[in-house]
């Protein structure tokens, strides 16, 4: 079997498509990731994935031990195509999963509705180089297990009577401000060349209609 080369796939893409892929790669990061815990509504999962894609966040970790239907609906709308989903196995505890993320250098920042000890300010805090922003479900927020294993807490300012945001709106606000802030301060950590190469191949494949049959012919 022949080894698949990027140039072989490139022949099936337009110049504009290849240019778009390079633009997206140049604005992607793995230093900021999202963690979603037991989201009830599939459209909220989908909205968060779209936000991540558009703001350059490559990795989304999903803890969906409860409502599996919401997860399947959320990732069936095509939003997951350009981000990397990491879905926690139900056999693995949340603490073990989080500990593994911390071993990779990530700090867990949990979003909460009211300030508590360890709370940070989105605009004035000096953020760690690698962070996971955690968002809980629409009604109860994050569970005690997530909160107990968090490094910091982030409260999103609210000045209205409702004192609450839809989770997808909250995620969009936090990510938009954080990404803008880090880019302004030249602290936005881009993908490595190796990471770009891996994603480039993946996105080329996903950009080609009937890619499976085409790849099969190319590697004969």
N, C-alpha and C positions, 0 to 999 in steps of 0.2 A: 504493500500500500504506500502510495506517495505521500510525502509530508505536505500538508496544506500551507501555502504561503500567502501572506497578506496581499501581495501584488495580484495573486490569482483572484482574490475576492474583490479587490479594488476595481477590476475591469467591469464589474456589475453595478458599480455605483456612479452617480453623476458627480461632476466636479463640485457642485454646490453641496451635495450630501456629505462628501468627504471634508469639505471646508467646515461644515456645520459640526461634524463630529470632533474635529480638531479644536474648534471654539469651545465646545462643551467640555472636552478633556482639560483644556487650559484653565477652566473655572471650577473644576471638581476638587473636592477634599475628602480625606478619610480621617482627618483630625477632629472633625465634628461628626457625631453620629446621633441618631434618634432611637429612643427606646419607647415602645408603646405597650401598655399593659391592659389587657382585657377590655378592648374597645368594643362597645355594644353595636354601633352602627357601621356597616360596611362602607358607606359613603364617606365617613370620617377618616377611615383608614386610607381610602383612595385619595381623598383631598390632601392628607399629610404626605403621601407618596408623591403627588404632583408638586407640592410645595418643595419637597426635598430635591426633586429633579430640577426644578427651575432655579433653586438657590444654590445648587452645586453640592448637595449632600449626597454622598454615594451609598452609605450604609444605614439600614434601618433594622433594628432588632425588635422582634415582636414576641411578647409573652401573651399567648392566647390560650390559657388553660381552660377558659370557660366557653365563650361563644364562638364556636368554630365557623358557624354560618356567616358571621360578620367578616371573618378573615377571608373566607372563600369569595364572598361578594366584593370585598375591598380590593382583592388582587385580581379580580376577573375583568376589570375595566381597562386593563392595559397600562395602568399607571406604574406597575412594577417593572415594566420592560427595561427601563434605563437606570434603575437603582438596584443595589444588591440587598436582597432580603435575607435575614438571618432569623429563622423561626425556632424558638426554644423548644426542644423536645420535652414533652410533659414528664418524662422520667427524670429529667434533670431539675434540681431545685433552683429557684430564682437566685438564692445566695451563691450557689456554686457557679452559675452562669455569670453573675456579676463579678465574682472573685476572678474568674478567667479574664474578663474584660480589664479588670484592674491590673492583672499581671502583665497585660499588654501596654500598660501605661496610661490607661484612661481613668479620669475622675468622673464620678457620677453626680450630675446636677439634677435634682428633682424639682419639678415645678409644683408649687403649692399655692393655695388660695389666700393664705395669710402668712405674714412674717413669723419666723420662728428662729431659734438659736441656730446659727450657721447660715443664715440667709445672706445672699449677696445681691448687689445692685448690678443690673445689666449694663449700665452706662459707665460705672466707675470702677468696677472690679477688674483686676488683672487676672484674666482667665488662664487656666492651665493650658499647655500645648495640645493635649488630647482630652476631649470631653465627650460624655454621653449625656444628652438632654432627655430626661425621662418624663413622660406624660401618662397620666392615669385615665381611667374610663370616665365617661360623661357624667356619671352620677356621684360616685364615691371618690374619685381621684385615685391616687396611688395607694397601694396597700402598705401596711406597716412593714412588711418584709422588705419592700423596696426602700421605704423611707429610712429604715434602720441601717441599711447598707449604703446610704448615700454619703457623699463627701461634702456636698453643699446643697443649699435650697435656694430656689429662685422664685420670687413673687413678681407676677406681672401687674404693673400699676393699673388700677381701674378707678374711674371717677364718676361712674353712673349709679343709678339705683339698683340695677340688677346684680352688680358685683360678681359677675361671672362671664366667662367667654366660652364659646363653643371650642372644643379641643383643637379642631383643625385651624380655627382662627387664632387661638393662643399660640399654637406651634408656628404659624406663619409670622405672627408678630415677633416672637422671640428670635426665630431664625433670621428674619429679615434684618432686625436690628443688630444681631450678633455678627452676621456675615459682613454687613456694611461697616460695622465698627472695626472688625479685624482687618478688612481690606484697607480702610483709611489709615490704620496704624501699621500697615505692611506686616501684619502678623498672621495673615491667612496662609495656611500651609497647603501648598498644592500637591498634587499627586507626584510620585516618583516616576522616572522614565519607565521602570518595570511595570508599575501599576497602570500607566497609560497604555503601554503595549498590550497588556492583557485585556483591558477594557476595549481598546480599539478593535481587536480581533472579534470580541464578543458583539460589539455594536455593528461592525461590518456585517456579521452573520444575520443579526436581527433586522438590518436595513434591507436585506435582499429577499425578494419574494421567492418562495419555494427554495429557500437556502439549503435545506436538507438534501434535496435531490441534486442540486448543483454541486454541493460539497462532495457528495458521493461520487459524482462523475469526475470531479477534479482530483480525487485521491485514488482513483482506480490504478 
